[in-house]
Amino acid sequence: MDDILTRTRAAVWHPCTQMKQLEAAPPLAVARGEGVWLVDTDGRRYFDAISSWWVNLFGHCNPRINAAIVDQLGKIEHVMLAGATHEPVVELSERLAQLTGLGHAFYGSDGASATEIALKMSAHYWRNAGWPEKNGFVSLENAYHGETVGALSVTDIPLFKSTYAPLVRHSAQVPTPDARRAEPGESAEAFALRCADALEAHLAEHAATTAAFIVEPLVQGAAGMAMYHPAYVARARELCDRYRVHLIADEIAVGFGRTGTLFACEQAGVRPDFLCLSKGITGGYLPLSAVLTTDAVYAAFYGDDTARGFLHSHSYTGNPLACRAALATLDIFEQDSVIESNHRRKAVLDALAAPLASHPRVAAFRQRGMIWAFDVRDAPPGFARDFARNAQHAGVLLRPIGNTVYFMPPYVTGDEEMAFLVDATLHLLETT
């Protein structure tokens, strides 16, 4: 293990990492994966309780996804999607359209790419439609939508954004409906609707220059798993319609079953104008993102003038291997009744986690679908770093966000593994 750690420090620049800290807290040297477990180069096992940054749905080295990729390797590994097409990307687009009611999927490589695509596509739509002044954006307070320059413009987390402020276009933020901020005695729904009033006030004043409102439906991940009532999304849809503003649903993290339904917007009973997908779309196997939109948006780009088209591209757009992984992922959802099975898993983990919810150091214990989170009272400086390190020693991969500890396990997690996770977390609360 020491050899690979020395080499990674010398050659690899790790993401979201102060590299100097790797001297005291070396990264986990992973040799292989087995279901919900990661195995290091010394043979030790770690429960992947955060699904490798929220991407893995059906375990590492899933035989069905493996088989789909191997089969595709014998056909075509990649061809540019500009001027060519192939069966996997066509079938995936068709199936996503059936699932969402949105069509004409546009593909990128990751979540930030999807955000960039949706923002550009929205502003370009209004330009093509004769309203070029509608090119501004609004997002939630504490929003996170990616770290490329366009995505940062609608992100509201200073740690990621402030250094690059001179490069980033201004956007507006409205109050987050994070239920933790509700007044004593105020329901999550009432607070969500009160926050939606602020969105209405903003749109009433700025709709003429606003292209879209972008939102992470139901859960703001990087904001510390901030959970809120679906009524906010439903009201946002109504307001966007009233003020002629696009609604962009960033389901990069919360899509594909994470919130208890296949897509989070289903719980609000709405269809966005743009739906951004990534992370779990390939089951955690390969980089892929997609933006789905309405026929009306697509029609605004259709014509003889090349400049009227959406001139955006990625070299690996619609990669056949990634599309086959995504198709295998959708097959597993359909064939294994995953959403229904997850309801049972949720009930089991809810029961097991009762001692966590009542622990004296735990505040705001919360859950939505296959996401559990709580805040740690009186968390000392460096809590997230120390908790993650101690969890790794205990055989669990956890990565707190500030003083928020969260679970986002793969959908193949068994009862014994859930009990192990809870027991380990209770011990960590006593020692970190």
N, C-alpha and C positions, 0 to 999 in steps of 0.2 A: 504493500500500500504506500509506503514512504516514497517509492520511486515515482509513482503516478502523481502523488501530491506535489513533489518537487517539480515535476515536469509541468503540471497545470499552473503552478505559480509563475513559472518562467515563461510560459507560452500562451496561456489563455487569459483573456480579459473577461471575467465573469459578469453577468448582468446584475444590475441593482446591488452592487457589491463595492464596498470600500476594500480594495485589494489588500491593503496592509493588514486588515483584520483576519485575513486567511492565515497569517502567521500564527495567531493564537487560536483561531477556530477554523481548522482546515475543512474543506468541503467533503461531503460524503463521496467516497470513491466507489461508484457503482459498477459492478461487473455484469449483473444480469437482473431480470425481473421475473417473478413467479406469482401471477395473480395479483393480490393486493400487497405483495411483499417485494421490496428491493433487497438485493443481496450484494454486499460489498466485496472487495477483492480479498478479504480475509474469511469470507463465508458467513459473516454475521448478517442477520435479517432485520429489516426495518419495515414496519407497517406504514404504507404510503397514505397517511390520513388526510392529505390535501390533494390527492390525485395528481401529483406532479404539476403543481400550479394550475389545478382545476381542469385539466385536460383529459385525464384517463377515466373512462367510464366503465370498461368491462375487464379491467385487470391487465397487467403486463403480459406480453407474449400470448395474447388471446389467440387460440388456434384458428378460429373462424376468420378473424381479420388477417392473421398471417397467411392463411390459404388464399384469400382474395388477392392479396398483394403479390404472392408468388405466382398465381395464375396470370395476373396482369403483366408481370415481368417478362413472361414468354410471348407477349403480344406487342405492346409498345410502351416504353417507359416515359416518354415525353414527346410532344410535338407542340409547336406554338399554336395558340388558339386564334391568332390573327390570320385569317385566310384558311384555316383548317378546323376540323372538328373530329370528335371521336365518341364512341358509344358511352364510355363511363360518364363523361361530362354531360351528355344529352340526357341519359337516364337519371343522373343525380338532379339535374335541373328540373326535370319533369316531376320527380318524386317530392322535391322540396316545394314546388308549386302546389302540388296536391295537398301537402301538409299545412301550408300557410295561407293559401289563397292569393299568393303573390307570385309573379312570374319573372321571366327574363333574368335569371341569376347572373350576376357579374362577380367574377372570382378574383381573389387576391391571395396573399400568402400568410396573413396573420391578422389578429384583431385590429391592430392599429391601421393596417391597410384597409380593412373594411370601413373603419371610421372615416378615413381619408376619402374613400370612394363615395360614401353616402353624403358627406359634406359637399364635395365637389359636384356630385350629381344633382343635389338639391339646388345649389346656387345656379348651376348651368341650366337646370329646368326653368327657373324663373327668368333667366336671361332669354332663353329661347321663346318663352311665353310672353315676352314683352315687358317684363318687370325687372330690369337689371339691377335696380336699386335694392331689391330684396336679396341681400347677400350676407346678412348678419346671422348670428346663431346665439341661442340661449341654452343653458344647461343648468343642472342642479348644483347648489352649493356642495362642495366636497366630491364632485363628480370625478370619475376617472374613465377616460375613453382611449387611452393609448399615449405613447410617448414620441411619435413622430410629430413634426412641427404643426401640421394641421390638427391632429388629434389633441395635441397639447393645448391648442387654442380653446377647446371646450372642456379641458380638464381643469380641476380647481383644487389641486393638491400642491401646495408650495414646494414640498420636497422635490417633486418632479419638474415643476414649472418655472420657479423663480429664476433659476440660473439662466434659462433660455428666454426670459421675458423679451429681450430685444428682438428676438426672431419670431415671436408669436403674435398672431393677429388677435386683437381684442374681441372678447365675447362677453355676454352678460350672464350672470348667475342669479337664480331665484332660490328661495329658501328650500332646504331639503325637508321632505316629509318623514325623515328618520323618526320612528316612533319613540325612541329614547328621549326625544326633545318635547314630547307632549307635556302639557301642564298636568299637575296632580288631578286625577279624576277625569281627565280628558281621554276619550277613546282614541285608538290609533286611526280609526276612520274619520272621526271629527277633526283630528289634527291634520290628517292628509288633505281633507277638503279645505281647511283653513289655509294650508300652504298653497293649495291650488288657486286660492283667491289672489295670492301674490303673483302667480303666473298670469292670471287673467289681467291684473293691473298692468303688468309689463307688456303683454301683447296688445292691450288696448291702446297703449301709447306708442309702441314700436313695431307694430305688425307691418307697416309699409316698408320697413327696411329689414325685416326678419325673414330669412329663408326657412329655418327649421328650429324646432325644439328637440334636442337629443336627450334621451333618458335611459338609464339602466332600470328596467322594470322590476319592481318589488325588492331588489337587493342591490345596494351600492357596495360592491366588493371591497375595493381599496379604501373606502371610507370606514373600514372596520366592520364589514358585514352589516351595514345599516339597512334594516328591514322596515318596510312600510306597507300600508294598506293598498290593495288594488284599486280602491276608489280614486286614488290620485291619478293613475294611468287612464282610467275611464274618463275622468274630468279633463285631463290633458287632451285626449282625443277630441272631445267636444269643443274645447277652446281652440285647438288648432284648426278644426273645421270652420268654426265661426270667424276666425280672424285670417283665414287663408294662409296658413303656415303649415309646413310639413312636420309630421311627427316621425322622428327616427328612433326606433327601438334598438338599443344596444344590448343584444342578448348574447354577446360573445361569451360571457361567463355564466349567465343564468339560463341559457337555452339548453335544449336536449335533456330535459327532465330534472334539472337542478332544483327548481322551485316547486316540484310536485306535479307539474303538467309539462307536456313536451316543450311548450314555449310559455314563458311567463305571461305574455300578453293575453293568453287564453283566460287567465283568472280575472282579468278586467273586462273580458268580452269585447276586445277591440282588435282591429287590424291596423298596424302602422302603415305609413307611406313607404318607409324603408325599414327593412329588418336586417341587422348586422349579425352574422353568425361566424364563429370560429371555435377555438379550443376543442370542445367535445365532438365537433362535427366529424372528425376522423377517429374517434375513440381514443385520442391521445397518441396517434401513430405518426402522422405526417403534417407538415404545415399546410393549412388551407383555410381560407375564409371566403365568405359569400355575402353579397348584398342582394336582397330581393326587393323588388319594388312593384308598383302598380302599372297597369296597362296605360294609364293616363300619362305617367311619367315617361314611360318608354316611347309613347307616341310623340312626345314633344321633341325627341331627338331624331325622329325618323324623317328622312328627306334626301334630297339630291346634294345638298351642300355638305362637304366633308367637315367643315368647321362646326356645323350644327350637331355632328355626332359626338359621342362621349369619347374623347381622345385621351384615354388613360389605359395603362397597360403594366403588367408585370411579366417578366420572362417566363415564370413558371405558372402563369394563369391557367387554372383548370387542369393541373397536372393529372394524367391518367392514374398513376399509382395512388395519389391522394384521394381522387374521386372514387376509386375502388374501395379504399379503406372506409370512406364515408358511406358508400352503398352497403358494405358489410355491417357497419354500425347501425344503419337504418333497418337492415334485415333483423339484427338482434333485437332491436326495439319491438318490431312487429311479431317476431316468432316467439319471443320469450315473455311477452306481456310485461315489459320492464317497468312501466309506470305503476301498474298494479302491484308488482312485486316490491317496488320501492316503498309503497304505502305500508307494507308489513315491516320492512326494514326500519322505516321511520318509527313505527310504534315500538319496536324492540329497543331501539336506541333511546327513544324518549324515556322508556321505563328504566333502562340502565342508567341514564344520566340524571335521574332524580336526585341522587346525592350531590352531583355537581351543581344543580340548580339551587340547592339549599345551602351550599357551602358558604361559610361566612366571608370568604374573600371574593365570592362571585356576585357580580351585579349584572342586571339586564340579560339574564339567560334568555335566549331567543332561538327560534327554529323556523325554517321555511323549506319544505320539501326535504331535500338531501343536504341541507346546510344547517349546521348548529354553531352558535357563537355565544360567547359571554365576555364581559369585561372584568378585569381583575382590579379589585380595590387596592389602593396604596401600592401600585406596581412601582418598584424602585427603578432608578435610571438603569438603562441597559436591559430592562426586563425581557423584551422580545428576543434579543440575542442570547441571553442566558437561558431562557426557557427553551428555545430551539436547540441549543447545545445539550441541555440536560435531557430533553426529550430524545435526542439522537442516542445518547448514552443508554436510555431506557428502551431503545428499539422502536421508536416512533418518529416518523417524519412529520413535524409540525412547524409552522412558520407564522407566529403571531404577527398581527398588524398593530404596532404600538402596544397598548395594554389589552388588546382583543385577541383571545384565543378562539380558533374556529376549527371545526371538522368539516371536510368535504370529501368523504371517502368514496372509493369506486363503488359502482352499483352491484358488485359481486361480493361485497363484504359479508361475512358470516356472523352468526351470533357470538361465537367465541372471540372473534377478532374485535367486535364492537365492545365486548366486556373487557378485553385487554386494553383497548384504547381508553375507556373510561377509568379503569383502575390506574393506568399509568398517569393519566392527567390528574387524578386526585392526589397521587403521590407527588407529582411535580408542583402542585399548588402548595404542598407542605414544605417543599425544599427550595423553591425559587423565589 
